[in-house]
Every structure is written in C-alpha cells, then in structure tokens.
Amino acid sequence: MAKKEVKKEVKEQPNPFEEVDKGVKPGEKAPVEAQDIDSADEEYDINNLDSRSIGEKYVRQTLDGQTVTIEKATIKMPASDATEKKSMDGKFAYKDCEFVVHYDTKNKDRERYSGLKIWKQDNGWSKPVIGLKGKNQATTLVKTYAAFKKKDPKEVSMKEFFSFLNSKPKAVLKYETITYGDKEYQKNMIVSFVD
C-alpha cells in the first residue's frame, strides 16, 4: 500500500535576526536563532544543543571586574500564545522577548537582559524594541553602548546595537544582585565596553 503524502502548511514567520545578520562582518559567524517550540512535530536543530555533559550542572561564575569578549547576542521572540502585558498607563499591550548576551568564557556564561519587547499594533506586533525611558537592564545596556560610542542613545538603532553586540566586542562585567519580585539573583552584567 502506497503512503499518502501529507503536505504541512507552514506559516512564514518574520526573522528577528534578518537585519542583524546583514550587519555581520565577513568571516564572522552569524548569530544562531532560537527555535520556535510552538510546533511539537518540528525537528530541533542539534547544533543548538549544549556541549556540557548531561550530568554537569551549570554553576554561575563570579566575573566581577573581568573583561570578556561577547560571543553573541540573541533574541527569542515570545510564543504566539504568550500572555500579553499592559503598559504602566494601561493603554498599550506588549510581550516580553528573551534577550541573551553570551560571553566567550570557559564556562560559556550568558546573561538575560530584561526590557526587550514587542508592542501590539493595529496590524500585528512591532519588531523587538528597547525603550529609553525605563530603568531595565536592556535600556541600561543601550545607554552604556551609546556612551562608549559617544552618541545620544536616541541616535542608536536596534540594528546598530545588535550588530555591535555580535561583532565580538570586549566588555567589563560587574557581578550584581538583581531583585525580581521577592527573590534576589546574581548576574554578571556589562558595565562598560573597551577597545
């Protein structure tokens, strides 16, 4: 009996890295995109698997005061069914994106930076953006980059910012205690960039 071929309709998703990928210098590796896990029958790219042994637990290293190379910065878009949140004034809806900066350290350290969002619009959702009025981690990092480039933060585009983070720049880290809700976490946050 012959197998019946079933064609699966695939919705074309916008590529949040499309503009960033264009800014990658020749000979450098483009950032690896996170895979959408909304569809349980899609293959997972094994190149994205962790190289640590299965039994090895990740232990956050204290990198306070160290200068590291940024390996890459990635954006993961929220799932289509992710909960919408409201702006402080209640007028606008948004969803959080996952913004991760990977450091080129022996431990393959990385940190998530809060504050990257997509906003609901009449025709769907915006591209990922970082606001400049907030005091979140992403806003602070954009302002740190702008100071390094001697620019007004309002002059920095998302494409420029992420292209820079994916150009393997050097950064100085500070081991900080972050409070989220009623819990405290320690993170190795970028406090400055160096030539």
Secondary structure as GFF3:
##gff-version 3
##sequence-region A 1 195
A	DSSP	alpha_helix	18	22	.	.	.	ID=ss1
A	DSSP	three_ten_helix	46	48	.	.	.	ID=ss2
A	DSSP	beta_strand	67	76	.	.	.	ID=ss3
A	DSSP	beta_strand	85	86	.	.	.	ID=ss4
A	DSSP	beta_strand	93	96	.	.	.	ID=ss5
A	DSSP	beta_strand	98	103	.	.	.	ID=ss6
A	DSSP	beta_strand	110	112	.	.	.	ID=ss7
A	DSSP	beta_strand	116	121	.	.	.	ID=ss8
A	DSSP	beta_strand	124	125	.	.	.	ID=ss9
A	DSSP	beta_strand	129	130	.	.	.	ID=ss10
A	DSSP	alpha_helix	137	148	.	.	.	ID=ss11
A	DSSP	three_ten_helix	153	155	.	.	.	ID=ss12
A	DSSP	alpha_helix	158	165	.	.	.	ID=ss13
A	DSSP	beta_strand	170	180	.	.	.	ID=ss14
A	DSSP	beta_strand	183	194	.	.	.	ID=ss15
###
